[in-house]
Amino acid sequence: MKNPMPQHNLPKYFQLESGQILLGASLYYEVLGEISDDKEVVWVCHAFTGSATVKDWWPSLFLENGGFIDLEKNVVICANMLGSCYGSTGPDSVNPETNKVYGNSFPNLNNRDAVRAFIDLRKALNISKIDYLIGGSLGGQQALEWSILEPEVIENQILVASNAKHSSWGIAFNELQRQAIELGENGNEEKKQKALSLARSIAMLSYRGYDDFETNQNGKIEQGDWKVSSYLKYQGKKFNGRFSINSYKVLSKMMDAHNIAESRGNNLTAVLSSIKTKTLCIGIDSDNLFPIEEQRFMSEYIPNAIIEVITSTKGHDAFLIEGNLISQFIQKHLINTLYEEI
């Protein structure tokens, strides 16, 4: 049975990298298993539209589904990031200073802000060491940032389909999605949802790849529409009601702003070279959004980093689909090695 997800209150005046203050903010989080000295901590940083309920969206990481996480030996923690719409303070929250929903007045966030909030939760939970910090995509960006902020805390990090600085290509996709949202932002609820659907459809082009579309979305359906057209419309509509327009904008800008060298001398290779955490970089050979070159770059400059490649036609989405393979890589390079060193 799942533990209820408690709310962690951040310091009343939570200062952001921008200099702005977030007043009375909180994080919604989940703990699977019991926090104790004899259990290794697995902390998961969720992806863009993910949530704290990691077992729901990444089930293949868990032992009963063929994954590496054994709740007899591990405790799993995942917090919904600031700016999201699944329980933590975000743009749909009420601003305590005005008693109105933040909306577009919600401050800009970056990954450093999100990680500092996680660190505050870590301290409140009395966790002094994170044995395995794992994140995919936006979550991987946050995991990397965390290993720089708290090198003495993170024992091992697993960066899946992520990067050290967001690319112009990735920013372009996010910008198109925000422009799509803006088309319906001042309309009625139906127009807003259509705009969000369009943004999600654009995103699907970056989440999947050429071969996957050719294999699974080729030709026409019985009604005469192109199969791929029907697929994109379906994915867009399915997303409606599941995610917030305002959070979509905030988190996409958070991803765009990702650059671990920002305010650290702006030398990306030097910052990567300073990382002390044992690192496993995992890329996907068909990933168009976070291409394999980005994981190779990180693994080249992070001392003693290891890289593994997932062969898949599923593009960026393979990081969610291939939890068993990710687990095998972790067991091969981190868990077995950890036990050998004891």
Contacts in CASP RR format, 6 or more apart in sequence:
PFRMAT RR
TARGET T0000
AUTHOR 0000-0000-0000
METHOD contacts of the structure
MODEL  1
MKNPMPQHNLPKYFQLESGQILLGASLYYEVLGEISDDKEVVWVCHAFTG
SATVKDWWPSLFLENGGFIDLEKNVVICANMLGSCYGSTGPDSVNPETNK
VYGNSFPNLNNRDAVRAFIDLRKALNISKIDYLIGGSLGGQQALEWSILE
PEVIENQILVASNAKHSSWGIAFNELQRQAIELGENGNEEKKQKALSLAR
SIAMLSYRGYDDFETNQNGKIEQGDWKVSSYLKYQGKKFNGRFSINSYKV
LSKMMDAHNIAESRGNNLTAVLSSIKTKTLCIGIDSDNLFPIEEQRFMSE
YIPNAIIEVITSTKGHDAFLIEGNLISQFIQKHLINTLYEEI
2 30 0 8 1.000
2 32 0 8 1.000
2 53 0 8 1.000
2 55 0 8 1.000
3 30 0 8 1.000
3 31 0 8 1.000
3 32 0 8 1.000
3 33 0 8 1.000
5 28 0 8 1.000
5 29 0 8 1.000
5 30 0 8 1.000
5 52 0 8 1.000
5 53 0 8 1.000
6 29 0 8 1.000
7 26 0 8 1.000
7 27 0 8 1.000
7 28 0 8 1.000
7 87 0 8 1.000
8 26 0 8 1.000
8 27 0 8 1.000
8 28 0 8 1.000
8 29 0 8 1.000
8 79 0 8 1.000
8 120 0 8 1.000
8 121 0 8 1.000
8 124 0 8 1.000
9 24 0 8 1.000
9 25 0 8 1.000
9 26 0 8 1.000
10 22 0 8 1.000
10 24 0 8 1.000
10 25 0 8 1.000
10 26 0 8 1.000
10 27 0 8 1.000
10 89 0 8 1.000
10 117 0 8 1.000
10 120 0 8 1.000
11 120 0 8 1.000
12 23 0 8 1.000
12 24 0 8 1.000
13 21 0 8 1.000
13 23 0 8 1.000
13 24 0 8 1.000
14 21 0 8 1.000
14 22 0 8 1.000
14 23 0 8 1.000
14 24 0 8 1.000
14 25 0 8 1.000
14 117 0 8 1.000
15 21 0 8 1.000
15 22 0 8 1.000
16 22 0 8 1.000
16 107 0 8 1.000
16 108 0 8 1.000
16 109 0 8 1.000
16 110 0 8 1.000
16 113 0 8 1.000
17 110 0 8 1.000
17 112 0 8 1.000
17 113 0 8 1.000
17 263 0 8 1.000
18 107 0 8 1.000
18 108 0 8 1.000
18 110 0 8 1.000
20 107 0 8 1.000
20 108 0 8 1.000
22 82 0 8 1.000
22 89 0 8 1.000
22 107 0 8 1.000
23 95 0 8 1.000
23 96 0 8 1.000
23 97 0 8 1.000
24 89 0 8 1.000
24 96 0 8 1.000
25 82 0 8 1.000
25 88 0 8 1.000
25 89 0 8 1.000
25 117 0 8 1.000
26 88 0 8 1.000
26 89 0 8 1.000
27 79 0 8 1.000
27 80 0 8 1.000
27 81 0 8 1.000
27 82 0 8 1.000
27 88 0 8 1.000
27 89 0 8 1.000
27 117 0 8 1.000
27 118 0 8 1.000
27 121 0 8 1.000
28 52 0 8 1.000
28 79 0 8 1.000
28 80 0 8 1.000
28 86 0 8 1.000
28 87 0 8 1.000
28 88 0 8 1.000
29 52 0 8 1.000
29 77 0 8 1.000
29 78 0 8 1.000
29 79 0 8 1.000
29 80 0 8 1.000
29 121 0 8 1.000
30 52 0 8 1.000
30 53 0 8 1.000
30 54 0 8 1.000
30 76 0 8 1.000
30 77 0 8 1.000
30 78 0 8 1.000
30 79 0 8 1.000
31 75 0 8 1.000
31 76 0 8 1.000
31 77 0 8 1.000
31 125 0 8 1.000
32 54 0 8 1.000
32 55 0 8 1.000
32 71 0 8 1.000
32 75 0 8 1.000
32 76 0 8 1.000
32 77 0 8 1.000
33 39 0 8 1.000
33 71 0 8 1.000
33 74 0 8 1.000
33 75 0 8 1.000
33 76 0 8 1.000
34 75 0 8 1.000
35 41 0 8 1.000
35 75 0 8 1.000
35 125 0 8 1.000
35 126 0 8 1.000
35 127 0 8 1.000
36 75 0 8 1.000
39 73 0 8 1.000
39 74 0 8 1.000
39 75 0 8 1.000
40 73 0 8 1.000
40 74 0 8 1.000
40 75 0 8 1.000
40 131 0 8 1.000
40 132 0 8 1.000
41 74 0 8 1.000
41 75 0 8 1.000
41 77 0 8 1.000
41 127 0 8 1.000
41 129 0 8 1.000
41 130 0 8 1.000
41 131 0 8 1.000
41 132 0 8 1.000
42 69 0 8 1.000
42 74 0 8 1.000
42 75 0 8 1.000
42 76 0 8 1.000
42 77 0 8 1.000
42 130 0 8 1.000
42 131 0 8 1.000
42 132 0 8 1.000
42 134 0 8 1.000
43 76 0 8 1.000
43 77 0 8 1.000
43 78 0 8 1.000
43 118 0 8 1.000
43 122 0 8 1.000
43 130 0 8 1.000
43 132 0 8 1.000
43 133 0 8 1.000
43 134 0 8 1.000
44 54 0 8 1.000
44 58 0 8 1.000
44 61 0 8 1.000
44 76 0 8 1.000
44 77 0 8 1.000
44 78 0 8 1.000
44 134 0 8 1.000
44 135 0 8 1.000
45 78 0 8 1.000
45 81 0 8 1.000
45 118 0 8 1.000
45 133 0 8 1.000
45 134 0 8 1.000
45 135 0 8 1.000
45 136 0 8 1.000
45 138 0 8 1.000
45 139 0 8 1.000
45 140 0 8 1.000
45 142 0 8 1.000
45 143 0 8 1.000
45 146 0 8 1.000
46 52 0 8 1.000
46 54 0 8 1.000
46 57 0 8 1.000
46 78 0 8 1.000
46 80 0 8 1.000
46 81 0 8 1.000
46 135 0 8 1.000
46 139 0 8 1.000
47 57 0 8 1.000
47 135 0 8 1.000
47 136 0 8 1.000
47 137 0 8 1.000
47 138 0 8 1.000
47 139 0 8 1.000
47 319 0 8 1.000
47 320 0 8 1.000
48 137 0 8 1.000
48 138 0 8 1.000
48 251 0 8 1.000
48 252 0 8 1.000
48 255 0 8 1.000
49 239 0 8 1.000
49 242 0 8 1.000
49 243 0 8 1.000
49 248 0 8 1.000
49 251 0 8 1.000
50 57 0 8 1.000
50 80 0 8 1.000
50 84 0 8 1.000
50 86 0 8 1.000
51 57 0 8 1.000
51 80 0 8 1.000
51 84 0 8 1.000
51 86 0 8 1.000
52 78 0 8 1.000
52 79 0 8 1.000
52 80 0 8 1.000
52 86 0 8 1.000
52 87 0 8 1.000
53 78 0 8 1.000
53 86 0 8 1.000
54 61 0 8 1.000
54 76 0 8 1.000
54 78 0 8 1.000
55 62 0 8 1.000
55 76 0 8 1.000
57 320 0 8 1.000
58 320 0 8 1.000
58 323 0 8 1.000
59 65 0 8 1.000
60 66 0 8 1.000
60 67 0 8 1.000
60 321 0 8 1.000
60 322 0 8 1.000
60 323 0 8 1.000
60 324 0 8 1.000
60 326 0 8 1.000
60 327 0 8 1.000
61 67 0 8 1.000
61 68 0 8 1.000
61 69 0 8 1.000
61 134 0 8 1.000
61 323 0 8 1.000
61 326 0 8 1.000
61 327 0 8 1.000
62 69 0 8 1.000
62 71 0 8 1.000
63 69 0 8 1.000
63 70 0 8 1.000
63 71 0 8 1.000
65 324 0 8 1.000
66 324 0 8 1.000
66 327 0 8 1.000
67 323 0 8 1.000
67 324 0 8 1.000
67 327 0 8 1.000
68 327 0 8 1.000
68 328 0 8 1.000
68 330 0 8 1.000
68 331 0 8 1.000
68 335 0 8 1.000
69 76 0 8 1.000
69 327 0 8 1.000
74 131 0 8 1.000
74 132 0 8 1.000
77 125 0 8 1.000
77 127 0 8 1.000
79 88 0 8 1.000
79 117 0 8 1.000
79 118 0 8 1.000
79 121 0 8 1.000
80 86 0 8 1.000
80 87 0 8 1.000
80 88 0 8 1.000
81 88 0 8 1.000
81 114 0 8 1.000
81 117 0 8 1.000
81 118 0 8 1.000
81 139 0 8 1.000
81 142 0 8 1.000
81 251 0 8 1.000
82 88 0 8 1.000
82 89 0 8 1.000
82 90 0 8 1.000
82 109 0 8 1.000
82 113 0 8 1.000
82 114 0 8 1.000
82 117 0 8 1.000
83 89 0 8 1.000
83 90 0 8 1.000
83 91 0 8 1.000
83 106 0 8 1.000
83 109 0 8 1.000
83 247 0 8 1.000
83 250 0 8 1.000
83 251 0 8 1.000
83 254 0 8 1.000
84 90 0 8 1.000
84 247 0 8 1.000
84 251 0 8 1.000
85 92 0 8 1.000
85 243 0 8 1.000
85 244 0 8 1.000
85 246 0 8 1.000
85 247 0 8 1.000
88 117 0 8 1.000
90 102 0 8 1.000
90 106 0 8 1.000
90 246 0 8 1.000
90 247 0 8 1.000
90 250 0 8 1.000
91 101 0 8 1.000
91 102 0 8 1.000
91 103 0 8 1.000
91 104 0 8 1.000
91 106 0 8 1.000
91 244 0 8 1.000
91 246 0 8 1.000
91 247 0 8 1.000
91 249 0 8 1.000
91 250 0 8 1.000
92 101 0 8 1.000
92 102 0 8 1.000
92 103 0 8 1.000
92 244 0 8 1.000
92 246 0 8 1.000
92 247 0 8 1.000
93 101 0 8 1.000
93 102 0 8 1.000
93 106 0 8 1.000
94 100 0 8 1.000
94 101 0 8 1.000
94 102 0 8 1.000
95 101 0 8 1.000
95 102 0 8 1.000
95 105 0 8 1.000
102 246 0 8 1.000
103 246 0 8 1.000
104 246 0 8 1.000
106 246 0 8 1.000
106 250 0 8 1.000
108 250 0 8 1.000
108 253 0 8 1.000
108 254 0 8 1.000
108 257 0 8 1.000
109 250 0 8 1.000
109 251 0 8 1.000
109 253 0 8 1.000
109 254 0 8 1.000
110 254 0 8 1.000
110 257 0 8 1.000
110 258 0 8 1.000
110 262 0 8 1.000
111 138 0 8 1.000
111 141 0 8 1.000
111 142 0 8 1.000
111 145 0 8 1.000
111 254 0 8 1.000
111 257 0 8 1.000
111 258 0 8 1.000
112 145 0 8 1.000
112 149 0 8 1.000
114 142 0 8 1.000
114 254 0 8 1.000
115 142 0 8 1.000
115 145 0 8 1.000
115 146 0 8 1.000
115 149 0 8 1.000
116 149 0 8 1.000
118 142 0 8 1.000
118 146 0 8 1.000
119 146 0 8 1.000
119 149 0 8 1.000
119 150 0 8 1.000
122 130 0 8 1.000
122 153 0 8 1.000
128 153 0 8 1.000
129 153 0 8 1.000
129 155 0 8 1.000
130 153 0 8 1.000
130 154 0 8 1.000
130 155 0 8 1.000
131 155 0 8 1.000
131 156 0 8 1.000
131 338 0 8 1.000
132 155 0 8 1.000
132 156 0 8 1.000
132 157 0 8 1.000
132 158 0 8 1.000
132 330 0 8 1.000
132 334 0 8 1.000
133 143 0 8 1.000
133 146 0 8 1.000
133 147 0 8 1.000
133 154 0 8 1.000
133 156 0 8 1.000
133 157 0 8 1.000
133 158 0 8 1.000
133 277 0 8 1.000
134 140 0 8 1.000
134 143 0 8 1.000
134 157 0 8 1.000
134 158 0 8 1.000
134 160 0 8 1.000
134 330 0 8 1.000
135 142 0 8 1.000
135 143 0 8 1.000
135 158 0 8 1.000
135 159 0 8 1.000
135 160 0 8 1.000
135 162 0 8 1.000
136 143 0 8 1.000
136 159 0 8 1.000
136 160 0 8 1.000
136 161 0 8 1.000
136 162 0 8 1.000
136 319 0 8 1.000
137 160 0 8 1.000
137 161 0 8 1.000
137 162 0 8 1.000
137 289 0 8 1.000
137 290 0 8 1.000
137 316 0 8 1.000
137 319 0 8 1.000
138 162 0 8 1.000
138 251 0 8 1.000
138 254 0 8 1.000
138 255 0 8 1.000
138 258 0 8 1.000
139 162 0 8 1.000
140 159 0 8 1.000
140 160 0 8 1.000
140 161 0 8 1.000
140 162 0 8 1.000
141 162 0 8 1.000
141 163 0 8 1.000
141 166 0 8 1.000
141 255 0 8 1.000
141 258 0 8 1.000
143 157 0 8 1.000
143 158 0 8 1.000
143 159 0 8 1.000
143 162 0 8 1.000
144 157 0 8 1.000
144 159 0 8 1.000
144 162 0 8 1.000
144 164 0 8 1.000
144 260 0 8 1.000
144 275 0 8 1.000
144 298 0 8 1.000
145 258 0 8 1.000
145 260 0 8 1.000
146 154 0 8 1.000
146 157 0 8 1.000
147 154 0 8 1.000
147 157 0 8 1.000
147 275 0 8 1.000
147 276 0 8 1.000
147 277 0 8 1.000
147 279 0 8 1.000
148 260 0 8 1.000
148 264 0 8 1.000
148 271 0 8 1.000
148 274 0 8 1.000
148 275 0 8 1.000
151 275 0 8 1.000
151 276 0 8 1.000
151 277 0 8 1.000
154 277 0 8 1.000
155 277 0 8 1.000
155 278 0 8 1.000
155 338 0 8 1.000
156 277 0 8 1.000
156 278 0 8 1.000
156 279 0 8 1.000
156 280 0 8 1.000
156 334 0 8 1.000
156 338 0 8 1.000
157 277 0 8 1.000
157 278 0 8 1.000
157 279 0 8 1.000
157 280 0 8 1.000
158 279 0 8 1.000
158 280 0 8 1.000
158 282 0 8 1.000
158 326 0 8 1.000
158 329 0 8 1.000
158 330 0 8 1.000
158 334 0 8 1.000
159 279 0 8 1.000
159 280 0 8 1.000
159 281 0 8 1.000
159 282 0 8 1.000
159 295 0 8 1.000
159 298 0 8 1.000
160 282 0 8 1.000
160 283 0 8 1.000
160 319 0 8 1.000
160 326 0 8 1.000
161 282 0 8 1.000
161 283 0 8 1.000
161 284 0 8 1.000
161 287 0 8 1.000
161 289 0 8 1.000
161 290 0 8 1.000
161 295 0 8 1.000
161 316 0 8 1.000
161 318 0 8 1.000
161 319 0 8 1.000
162 290 0 8 1.000
162 294 0 8 1.000
162 295 0 8 1.000
162 298 0 8 1.000
163 258 0 8 1.000
163 290 0 8 1.000
163 294 0 8 1.000
163 295 0 8 1.000
163 297 0 8 1.000
163 298 0 8 1.000
164 259 0 8 1.000
164 260 0 8 1.000
164 261 0 8 1.000
164 268 0 8 1.000
164 271 0 8 1.000
164 272 0 8 1.000
164 294 0 8 1.000
164 297 0 8 1.000
164 298 0 8 1.000
165 258 0 8 1.000
165 259 0 8 1.000
165 260 0 8 1.000
165 261 0 8 1.000
165 268 0 8 1.000
166 255 0 8 1.000
166 256 0 8 1.000
166 257 0 8 1.000
166 258 0 8 1.000
166 259 0 8 1.000
167 294 0 8 1.000
169 289 0 8 1.000
170 206 0 8 1.000
170 255 0 8 1.000
170 256 0 8 1.000
170 289 0 8 1.000
171 256 0 8 1.000
173 202 0 8 1.000
173 203 0 8 1.000
173 205 0 8 1.000
173 206 0 8 1.000
173 289 0 8 1.000
174 252 0 8 1.000
174 253 0 8 1.000
174 255 0 8 1.000
174 256 0 8 1.000
175 256 0 8 1.000
176 202 0 8 1.000
177 199 0 8 1.000
177 200 0 8 1.000
177 202 0 8 1.000
177 203 0 8 1.000
177 248 0 8 1.000
177 252 0 8 1.000
178 199 0 8 1.000
178 248 0 8 1.000
178 249 0 8 1.000
178 252 0 8 1.000
178 253 0 8 1.000
180 195 0 8 1.000
180 198 0 8 1.000
180 199 0 8 1.000
180 202 0 8 1.000
181 195 0 8 1.000
181 196 0 8 1.000
181 199 0 8 1.000
181 245 0 8 1.000
181 248 0 8 1.000
181 249 0 8 1.000
182 195 0 8 1.000
183 191 0 8 1.000
183 195 0 8 1.000
183 198 0 8 1.000
184 191 0 8 1.000
184 192 0 8 1.000
184 194 0 8 1.000
184 195 0 8 1.000
185 192 0 8 1.000
185 195 0 8 1.000
185 245 0 8 1.000
192 245 0 8 1.000
193 240 0 8 1.000
193 241 0 8 1.000
195 245 0 8 1.000
196 236 0 8 1.000
196 239 0 8 1.000
196 240 0 8 1.000
196 243 0 8 1.000
196 245 0 8 1.000
196 248 0 8 1.000
197 233 0 8 1.000
197 236 0 8 1.000
197 237 0 8 1.000
197 239 0 8 1.000
197 240 0 8 1.000
198 236 0 8 1.000
199 248 0 8 1.000
200 235 0 8 1.000
200 236 0 8 1.000
200 239 0 8 1.000
201 232 0 8 1.000
201 233 0 8 1.000
201 235 0 8 1.000
201 236 0 8 1.000
204 231 0 8 1.000
204 232 0 8 1.000
204 235 0 8 1.000
204 236 0 8 1.000
206 288 0 8 1.000
206 289 0 8 1.000
206 316 0 8 1.000
207 289 0 8 1.000
207 315 0 8 1.000
207 316 0 8 1.000
207 317 0 8 1.000
208 314 0 8 1.000
208 315 0 8 1.000
208 316 0 8 1.000
208 317 0 8 1.000
209 286 0 8 1.000
209 288 0 8 1.000
209 313 0 8 1.000
209 314 0 8 1.000
209 315 0 8 1.000
210 286 0 8 1.000
211 286 0 8 1.000
211 313 0 8 1.000
212 286 0 8 1.000
212 313 0 8 1.000
212 314 0 8 1.000
212 315 0 8 1.000
213 228 0 8 1.000
215 313 0 8 1.000
216 231 0 8 1.000
217 227 0 8 1.000
217 228 0 8 1.000
217 231 0 8 1.000
218 227 0 8 1.000
218 228 0 8 1.000
219 226 0 8 1.000
219 227 0 8 1.000
219 228 0 8 1.000
220 226 0 8 1.000
220 227 0 8 1.000
221 227 0 8 1.000
221 230 0 8 1.000
223 230 0 8 1.000
259 268 0 8 1.000
260 268 0 8 1.000
260 271 0 8 1.000
260 272 0 8 1.000
261 267 0 8 1.000
261 268 0 8 1.000
261 270 0 8 1.000
261 271 0 8 1.000
264 271 0 8 1.000
265 271 0 8 1.000
268 301 0 8 1.000
269 301 0 8 1.000
272 298 0 8 1.000
272 301 0 8 1.000
272 302 0 8 1.000
273 301 0 8 1.000
273 302 0 8 1.000
273 303 0 8 1.000
275 302 0 8 1.000
275 303 0 8 1.000
276 303 0 8 1.000
278 304 0 8 1.000
278 334 0 8 1.000
279 298 0 8 1.000
279 299 0 8 1.000
279 302 0 8 1.000
279 304 0 8 1.000
279 305 0 8 1.000
279 306 0 8 1.000
280 305 0 8 1.000
280 306 0 8 1.000
280 307 0 8 1.000
280 308 0 8 1.000
280 329 0 8 1.000
280 330 0 8 1.000
280 333 0 8 1.000
280 334 0 8 1.000
281 295 0 8 1.000
281 296 0 8 1.000
281 298 0 8 1.000
281 299 0 8 1.000
281 302 0 8 1.000
281 305 0 8 1.000
281 306 0 8 1.000
281 307 0 8 1.000
281 308 0 8 1.000
282 295 0 8 1.000
282 307 0 8 1.000
282 308 0 8 1.000
282 309 0 8 1.000
282 310 0 8 1.000
282 319 0 8 1.000
282 326 0 8 1.000
282 329 0 8 1.000
283 290 0 8 1.000
283 292 0 8 1.000
283 295 0 8 1.000
283 307 0 8 1.000
283 308 0 8 1.000
283 309 0 8 1.000
283 310 0 8 1.000
283 319 0 8 1.000
284 290 0 8 1.000
284 292 0 8 1.000
284 309 0 8 1.000
284 310 0 8 1.000
284 312 0 8 1.000
284 314 0 8 1.000
284 315 0 8 1.000
284 316 0 8 1.000
284 318 0 8 1.000
284 319 0 8 1.000
284 322 0 8 1.000
285 292 0 8 1.000
285 309 0 8 1.000
285 310 0 8 1.000
285 311 0 8 1.000
285 312 0 8 1.000
286 312 0 8 1.000
286 313 0 8 1.000
286 314 0 8 1.000
286 315 0 8 1.000
286 318 0 8 1.000
287 315 0 8 1.000
287 316 0 8 1.000
287 318 0 8 1.000
288 315 0 8 1.000
288 316 0 8 1.000
289 315 0 8 1.000
289 316 0 8 1.000
290 316 0 8 1.000
292 309 0 8 1.000
295 307 0 8 1.000
296 307 0 8 1.000
298 305 0 8 1.000
299 305 0 8 1.000
299 306 0 8 1.000
299 307 0 8 1.000
306 333 0 8 1.000
308 329 0 8 1.000
308 333 0 8 1.000
310 318 0 8 1.000
310 319 0 8 1.000
310 322 0 8 1.000
310 325 0 8 1.000
310 326 0 8 1.000
312 318 0 8 1.000
312 321 0 8 1.000
312 322 0 8 1.000
314 321 0 8 1.000
314 322 0 8 1.000
319 326 0 8 1.000
END
